[in-house]
């Protein structure tokens, strides 16, 4: 039974780490986008909102386009990103364009760091890209 408690603790720790790291990437994206009123707390809130919004919107559109799920997921992703950028506009008190750039830059930075960490831990380019 003690393994269940340990498992729940690990899950909570991973959720907190996910929020902190995702918030850091969004904070860096906001810095690159030139958002003046950025804080780490706002970035964590924005990252959490983006996870929830994009997930829910993608799920809804996937259900609506159940006959061709990839189309629904793609439409849901695009609509979710636009809605998230609009929400980040309010959270950071900035323009829609800067919020959108911050969101995209956060994704790009996370991809770059993930790629570099994969290489650092011995993943080859062949393994990463399936060559």
VENFEN-V318367 format. One record per pair of residues at least 12 apart in sequence whose C-alpha atoms are under 8 Angstrom apart, sorted by the first residue. I is the first residue (numbers start at 1). J is the second residue. If there is no record, write none. Layout:
# VENFEN-V318367
i: {I:I}
j: {J:J}
This chain:
# VENFEN-V318367
i: {19:19:19:20:22:22:23:23:23:23:23:23:23:24:24:24:25:25:25:25:26:26:26:26:26:26:26:26:27:27:27:27:28:28:28:29:29:29:29:29:29:29:30:30:30:30:30:30:30:31:32:32:33:33:33:33:33:34:35:35:35:35:36:37:37:37:38:42:42:46:46:46:49:50:50:50:53:53:53:54:54:54:54:54:54:55:57:57:57:57:58:58:58:58:58:58:58:59:59:60:61:61:61:62:82:85:85:85:86:86}
j: {44:47:48:44:44:47:40:41:43:44:45:46:47:40:43:44:106:107:109:110:43:44:46:47:102:103:105:106:39:40:43:106:102:105:106:101:102:103:104:105:106:109:98:99:101:102:103:105:106:102:102:105:98:99:101:102:105:98:92:94:98:99:94:92:93:94:92:91:92:87:88:91:84:80:81:84:80:83:84:76:77:79:80:81:84:80:76:77:79:80:72:73:74:75:76:77:80:73:76:76:73:75:76:76:100:99:100:103:99:100}
